[in-house]
Every structure is written in structure tokens, then in C-alpha cells.
Amino acid sequence: MDFKSKIKTIEWINDKKVSRMVDQLVVPYEYKLVDISTSDDMFDAIKTMIVRGAPAIGIAGAHGMALAALEIAEKTQDSEEFLKQLKEKAQYLKSARPTAVNLMWAVDKQFDYIKDSHKSVNEMVQMLIDHGVKLENEDIEINKKIGDYGAQLVPKKSATILTHCNAGALATVGYGTALGVVRSAFANDNTVQVFADETRPRQQGARITTFELAMDGIPVTLITDGMSGYFMNKGMIDMVVVGADRIASNGDTANKIGTYNLAIVANYHNVPFYIAAPLSTIDTSISSGKQIPIEERDHKEVTHINGKSVCAEGVNVINPGFDVTPAELIKGIITEKGVLYPPYSESIKKAFAEL
């Protein structure tokens, strides 16, 4: 059964030549759409997390390339100079969030799509717009496939699924990866429910996951990050499903900070721990999670809540945005091509060979 989500996170508006997205900085207080009309504004939207979640960031990058192309075309109609400047813009856009491989994947895919086309500048601009829309539409279909494969793993009727951060419709173009699994499972059994980690320090679980599940009528219970072991020990969690920002070729997975802790606790309690992510999140150029760059974010995300300081002034703070969960803690990686199982170096290689 297909679940109809009410949310579309990012969309190219062709008549205005803008990328329209949900402003996730104001969720859940407001559901506001913003139009991004320049490549610099797109960089800022990605960097400041107006748009967030690896797949959504990827599409934002694809749209950003189209916006950059429109800007460059106003300055030059020389194809060689156009491509030179666009390549520089591509590097700029990719630097906005260094951990999310989907951003690099989508930006590179856009550039590779036109670099050897031998088309005029205006034709290349239109190619980038059209290809960005194609990637946007494909993302929803990919997420629905992930959801359907993941729903088959739900261990029982009336299951409780624990999530971390937000890997839902608002982390993608629509439907979601981890929450795509939830939506597909709920379509099959409307007694399925979710426990959502608050997800410090940016509170994406509290602000965003609960918001979109409530909007779609899926039962959700909010807990703090440190409560997961308590509920697992009581037998109240049946499976854990989280998203991913980058997966190494051995299965090591970078995701929102706190995911590694959750995986350890789940394994201790024999609760199956799954990653839900498209194949575009897998970085086959790296052999392990040790090679994944970890973004260090603003210390105020930790020291301040709702604009107010919650700690002693001048205290030392370290704020990595992500951690890496070792492959041995992951029961399966749910992709649009099916569920990958250990040894991941083999199952990932096979999945890419079949593309």
C-alpha cells in the first residue's frame, strides 16, 4: 500500500527559476516556504541548515548548479569560460557541508552531465535545470522503494520503531528514508508507532521528526537521546532505523552525532539496528569510516538553547556534527535496490555492479 505524505521539501519552480524549499529553521513553529534564487543563497541555505538531510542537500546542490549556470550565462556565452566558472561554483557549493556525500554526488552529476555535451551555453543551462528536476523526481521514487524494502523488516504487528535525528520527508525531496520505512510500515499496519530521539544539539528529532509524523497522522513519542537504553531494556523498542550522511565501502556509516551511541545500546539489547539510505549515499571511493570528514559546527549550538546560554560562560565546547557507526553494529543497509547485509564490502560492490 502506498502512503501519501503531505510534505514536499524542495522543488524547482521553473517559471520563477527558483528552488523552493521548506525553511527547516522555523519548524515546528511555522511551515514556511522560501525561494532560493542565487547560488550564494543556496550555499547559505545548505550551510545554515534551512535545508538539511543528505538527500535533500543533494537536490539543493543540483538546483544550486542550475542557479549558478543562470548567473554565469548572464556574464558569458563562451562555452569554455562558462564551464570553467561553473566548475569553480561546483567546488564552492560542495564545501557547504563536507560530510554529506549526496551533495558532492549531485553537484558532480550535474557538472558531468553537461561538460562534454558540446552544446551552447543557453542549452547547457536548460540541461542543468531539466536534469535537476529529474533528480528531484527520482528521489521520491527511490525513497518509496527504500520504504517498501524496509517495511518488510518490521518484526511484528504493532511494532515500535526508534529513530534518531530526522531522516524523513523533510530530509529528502519527500517521503523519507528512515521515515520512509515508517510510512510504508504504517501503510501496512496502522498500529505501528515511532519513538523519536530528541537529537541534541539541533533537536531535529524533536523539532522536525515529530512535526512531520504528526502532520501525517503517525503515532510518535518523543524521548531524549539518553533514554533509548531504558526503553530497550523494558522491551519497548522492536527495531532502530536511522538515515545516513555518508557510507564507506565497508559499511561504516556517518550519521548525526549520537547514532554511534544508539547502535551500541541497540546491539547490547539485541534490537536490530538498520541504516536506510539511497545508494548515492555510499562513497565507494573510501574504504572505511576513518576517511569520512566530520564537520565541526558552531559551539553555540551546544551552549545555547532557543538563544539563551545554558552553561557557564567560557566553558570549552567540542561540537562534531556527525559520528561514524562501525559496520559490525549495523544489521542491514536498506537501499532502493534491496537490503544489503554483511559483509558490506561484498554486498555494496554487488549492488553497484548491478546499476
C-alpha positions as CSV (number, residue, x, y, z in Angstrom):
1,M,0.0,0.0,0.0
2,D,1.3,3.5,-0.9
3,F,1.4,6.1,1.9
4,K,0.6,9.6,0.7
5,S,2.8,12.1,2.7
6,K,1.7,15.8,2.7
7,I,5.2,17.1,2.6
8,K,7.5,18.1,-0.3
9,T,10.7,19.6,1.0
10,I,12.3,21.1,-2.1
11,E,11.1,21.8,-5.6
12,W,12.3,23.6,-8.7
13,I,9.8,26.4,-9.8
14,N,10.5,26.8,-13.4
15,D,8.5,29.9,-14.2
16,K,10.4,31.8,-11.5
17,K,13.7,30.0,-11.9
18,V,14.0,29.4,-8.2
19,S,14.4,26.5,-5.8
20,R,11.5,26.5,-3.4
21,M,12.1,24.8,-0.1
22,V,10.7,24.4,3.4
23,D,12.6,26.6,5.9
24,Q,13.6,24.0,8.5
25,L,15.0,26.6,10.9
26,V,11.4,27.6,11.8
27,V,9.9,24.1,12.0
28,P,7.8,23.3,14.1
29,Y,6.7,26.8,14.9
30,E,5.9,27.6,11.3
31,Y,5.7,25.8,8.0
32,K,7.3,28.4,5.7
33,L,8.4,28.1,2.1
34,V,11.4,30.1,0.9
35,D,12.5,30.8,-2.7
36,I,16.3,30.5,-3.3
37,S,17.2,32.5,-6.4
38,T,21.1,32.6,-6.4
39,S,23.9,30.1,-5.9
40,D,25.2,32.2,-2.9
41,D,21.8,31.9,-1.3
42,M,21.8,28.2,-1.9
43,F,25.2,27.8,-0.3
44,D,23.9,29.7,2.8
45,A,20.7,27.6,2.8
46,I,22.7,24.4,2.9
47,K,25.3,25.7,5.4
48,T,22.8,27.2,7.8
49,M,20.5,24.1,7.5
50,I,17.5,25.9,6.1
51,V,17.6,22.7,4.0
52,R,19.1,19.6,5.7
53,G,19.2,15.8,5.4
54,A,21.6,14.2,2.9
55,P,19.2,13.5,0.0
56,A,17.6,17.0,0.3
57,I,21.0,18.6,0.4
58,G,21.9,16.7,-2.7
59,I,18.9,18.1,-4.6
60,A,19.7,21.5,-3.2
61,G,23.2,21.1,-4.7
62,A,21.7,20.1,-8.1
63,H,19.4,23.2,-8.0
64,G,22.3,25.3,-6.9
65,M,24.2,24.3,-10.1
66,A,21.3,25.4,-12.2
67,L,21.2,28.7,-10.4
68,A,24.9,29.1,-10.8
69,A,24.6,28.3,-14.5
70,L,21.9,31.0,-14.9
71,E,24.2,33.6,-13.3
72,I,27.2,32.7,-15.3
73,A,25.2,32.7,-18.6
74,E,24.4,36.4,-17.9
75,K,28.1,37.2,-18.0
76,T,29.4,35.0,-20.8
77,Q,28.2,33.0,-23.8
78,D,31.6,31.4,-24.3
79,S,31.2,27.6,-23.5
80,E,34.8,27.1,-22.3
81,E,34.6,30.1,-19.9
82,F,31.2,29.0,-18.8
83,L,32.4,25.5,-17.8
84,K,35.4,26.9,-16.1
85,Q,33.3,29.2,-13.9
86,L,30.7,26.5,-13.3
87,K,33.4,24.1,-12.1
88,E,34.6,26.7,-9.6
89,K,30.9,27.1,-8.4
90,A,30.7,23.4,-8.1
91,Q,33.6,23.3,-5.6
92,Y,32.1,26.2,-3.7
93,L,28.7,24.5,-3.3
94,K,30.3,21.2,-2.3
95,S,32.1,23.0,0.5
96,A,28.9,24.0,2.3
97,R,28.5,20.6,4.1
98,P,31.6,18.4,3.8
99,T,30.2,15.2,5.4
100,A,27.1,14.8,3.2
101,V,28.3,12.8,0.2
102,N,24.9,13.3,-1.6
103,L,25.9,17.0,-2.0
104,M,29.1,16.0,-3.8
105,W,27.3,13.3,-5.8
106,A,24.6,15.6,-7.1
107,V,26.8,18.6,-7.9
108,D,29.3,16.3,-9.7
109,K,26.5,14.6,-11.5
110,Q,25.2,17.9,-12.8
111,F,28.6,19.0,-14.0
112,D,29.4,15.7,-15.6
113,Y,26.0,15.8,-17.4
114,I,27.0,18.9,-19.5
115,K,30.8,19.1,-19.5
116,D,31.2,17.1,-22.8
117,S,27.8,18.0,-24.3
118,H,29.3,20.5,-26.8
119,K,26.1,22.5,-26.5
120,S,25.7,26.3,-26.4
121,V,25.7,28.0,-23.0
122,N,22.0,28.5,-23.0
123,E,21.4,24.9,-24.0
124,M,23.7,23.7,-21.1
125,V,21.7,25.9,-18.7
126,Q,18.5,24.3,-19.7
127,M,20.1,20.8,-19.5
128,L,21.1,21.5,-15.9
129,I,17.6,22.7,-15.0
130,D,15.9,19.7,-16.6
131,H,18.4,17.3,-15.1
132,G,18.0,18.8,-11.6
133,V,14.2,18.3,-11.9
134,K,14.8,14.7,-13.0
135,L,17.0,14.0,-9.9
136,E,14.3,15.7,-7.7
137,N,11.6,13.4,-9.1
138,E,13.8,10.3,-8.8
139,D,14.5,10.9,-5.2
140,I,10.8,10.4,-4.2
141,E,10.6,7.1,-6.1
142,I,13.9,5.9,-4.6
143,N,12.6,6.7,-1.1
144,K,9.4,4.8,-1.7
145,K,11.4,1.8,-2.7
146,I,13.6,2.1,0.4
147,G,10.4,2.3,2.5
148,D,8.9,-0.8,1.0
149,Y,12.0,-2.9,1.4
150,G,12.4,-1.6,5.0
151,A,8.7,-2.3,5.9
152,Q,9.4,-6.0,5.2
153,L,11.9,-6.0,8.1
154,V,9.4,-4.8,10.7
155,P,9.4,-7.8,13.1
156,K,5.8,-7.8,14.3
157,K,2.4,-6.2,14.3
158,S,2.1,-3.0,16.4
159,A,5.9,-2.6,16.3
160,T,7.7,0.3,17.8
161,I,10.4,1.8,15.7
162,L,13.1,4.1,17.2
163,T,14.6,6.8,15.0
164,H,17.4,9.4,15.5
165,C,17.6,12.9,14.0
166,N,15.3,13.3,11.0
167,A,15.6,11.1,8.0
168,G,12.1,11.8,6.9
169,A,10.3,13.7,4.2
170,L,12.0,16.9,5.3
171,A,15.4,15.3,4.9
172,T,14.6,14.3,1.3
173,V,12.5,15.7,-1.5
174,G,9.6,13.8,0.0
175,Y,8.6,10.5,1.8
176,G,12.0,10.0,3.6
177,T,14.5,7.2,4.1
178,A,14.2,6.0,7.7
179,L,10.8,7.6,8.0
180,G,10.0,6.2,4.5
181,V,10.3,2.8,6.2
182,V,8.0,4.0,8.9
183,R,5.5,5.4,6.4
184,S,5.4,2.1,4.4
185,A,5.2,0.1,7.6
186,F,2.3,2.3,8.8
187,A,0.5,1.8,5.4
188,N,0.6,-1.9,6.0
189,D,-0.2,-1.8,9.8
190,N,-1.6,1.4,11.3
191,T,-0.7,0.3,14.8
192,V,3.0,0.8,14.1
193,Q,4.4,3.7,16.2
194,V,7.6,5.6,16.5
195,F,9.9,6.7,19.3
196,A,11.9,9.7,18.2
197,D,15.1,10.7,19.8
198,E,15.2,14.5,20.6
199,T,18.7,14.6,18.9
200,R,20.8,17.2,20.6
201,P,22.1,19.8,19.9
202,R,20.0,20.9,16.9
203,Q,16.9,18.9,18.1
204,Q,15.9,17.6,14.7
205,G,14.1,14.7,16.2
206,A,12.0,17.0,18.5
207,R,11.5,19.8,16.0
208,I,11.2,18.0,12.7
209,T,10.5,14.3,13.1
210,T,7.7,14.8,15.5
211,F,6.3,17.6,13.3
212,E,6.1,15.6,10.1
213,L,4.9,12.4,11.7
214,A,2.1,14.3,13.5
215,M,1.2,16.0,10.2
216,D,0.9,12.6,8.6
217,G,-1.1,11.1,11.5
218,I,1.6,8.6,12.6
219,P,1.8,8.0,16.4
220,V,5.1,9.3,17.8
221,T,6.6,9.5,21.2
222,L,9.4,11.9,21.9
223,I,12.3,10.8,24.1
224,T,15.7,12.4,24.9
225,D,18.8,10.8,23.4
226,G,19.9,9.2,26.7
227,M,16.6,7.3,27.2
228,S,17.0,4.7,24.5
229,G,18.6,2.1,26.7
230,Y,15.9,2.4,29.3
231,F,13.2,1.7,26.8
232,M,15.1,-1.1,25.1
233,N,15.7,-2.8,28.5
234,K,12.0,-2.7,29.1
235,G,11.4,-4.4,25.7
236,M,9.6,-1.4,24.3
237,I,11.7,-1.0,21.1
238,D,11.5,-3.5,18.3
239,M,13.9,-2.0,15.8
240,V,16.0,1.0,15.2
241,V,16.1,2.7,11.7
242,V,18.2,5.8,11.0
243,G,19.4,7.6,7.9
244,A,23.0,8.3,6.8
245,D,25.1,11.1,5.5
246,R,27.9,9.0,4.1
247,I,28.6,5.3,4.0
248,A,32.0,3.9,3.3
249,S,32.5,0.9,1.0
250,N,33.0,-1.4,4.1
251,G,29.6,-0.3,5.6
252,D,30.9,2.2,8.2
253,T,28.3,4.9,8.4
254,A,28.4,8.6,9.2
255,N,25.2,10.0,10.6
256,K,24.0,12.6,13.1
257,I,26.0,12.7,16.3
258,G,24.6,10.2,18.8
259,T,23.9,7.5,16.2
260,Y,27.0,5.5,17.3
261,N,25.9,5.5,20.9
262,L,22.4,4.3,19.8
263,A,23.9,1.5,17.7
264,I,26.0,0.3,20.7
265,V,22.9,0.3,23.0
266,A,20.8,-1.5,20.4
267,N,23.3,-4.2,19.9
268,Y,23.7,-4.8,23.6
269,H,19.9,-5.3,23.9
270,N,19.7,-7.4,20.7
271,V,17.5,-4.8,19.0
272,P,18.1,-4.8,15.2
273,F,19.8,-1.6,14.0
274,Y,19.3,-0.6,10.4
275,I,20.5,2.2,8.1
276,A,18.1,3.5,5.4
277,A,19.8,5.3,2.6
278,P,20.0,5.5,-1.2
279,L,23.0,4.1,-3.0
280,S,24.0,7.7,-3.7
281,T,24.9,8.0,0.0
282,I,27.6,5.2,-0.4
283,D,31.0,6.6,-1.1
284,T,32.8,3.8,-2.9
285,S,36.0,5.9,-3.1
286,I,36.7,5.4,0.6
287,S,37.4,2.1,2.3
288,S,36.3,2.8,5.9
289,G,34.7,5.4,8.1
290,K,38.1,6.7,9.2
291,Q,38.3,8.6,5.9
292,I,35.0,10.4,6.3
293,P,35.5,14.1,7.2
294,I,33.5,15.1,10.2
295,E,32.0,18.6,10.2
296,E,32.7,20.7,13.3
297,R,29.8,23.1,14.0
298,D,29.3,26.3,15.9
299,H,29.8,25.9,19.7
300,K,26.7,28.0,20.3
301,E,24.6,25.0,19.2
302,V,25.7,23.3,22.4
303,T,25.9,26.3,24.8
304,H,22.6,27.9,23.8
305,I,19.0,26.7,23.6
306,N,16.5,29.0,22.0
307,G,19.0,31.8,22.0
308,K,19.8,31.6,25.7
309,S,23.0,30.3,27.3
310,V,22.6,27.1,29.4
311,C,26.2,26.8,30.7
312,A,29.0,28.7,32.4
313,E,30.5,31.4,30.3
314,G,33.8,30.5,28.6
315,V,33.4,26.7,29.0
316,N,35.2,24.6,26.5
317,V,33.0,23.0,23.8
318,I,33.5,20.5,21.1
319,N,30.6,20.1,18.6
320,P,31.1,17.4,15.9
321,G,28.0,17.3,13.7
322,F,28.3,13.6,13.0
323,D,29.8,10.3,14.2
324,V,30.7,7.1,12.5
325,T,29.0,3.8,13.3
326,P,31.2,0.8,12.6
327,A,29.7,-1.7,10.1
328,E,29.7,-4.6,12.6
329,L,27.0,-2.8,14.6
330,I,24.7,-2.5,11.5
331,K,22.3,-5.4,10.8
332,G,21.4,-4.2,7.3
333,I,21.5,-1.2,5.0
334,I,18.2,-0.6,3.3
335,T,18.5,0.8,-0.2
336,E,16.4,1.3,-3.3
337,K,17.9,-1.9,-4.6
338,G,17.1,-4.0,-1.6
339,V,18.6,-4.7,1.8
340,L,22.4,-5.1,1.9
341,Y,23.8,-7.4,4.5
342,P,27.3,-8.1,5.9
343,P,30.0,-8.4,4.6
344,Y,29.2,-5.0,3.3
345,S,32.4,-4.8,1.2
346,E,30.9,-7.6,-0.9
347,S,27.2,-6.6,-0.9
348,I,27.9,-2.9,-1.7
349,K,30.2,-3.9,-4.5
350,K,27.5,-6.2,-5.9
351,A,24.8,-3.5,-5.6
352,F,26.8,-1.0,-7.7
353,A,27.8,-3.7,-10.2
354,E,24.0,-4.2,-10.9
355,L,23.3,-0.5,-11.6
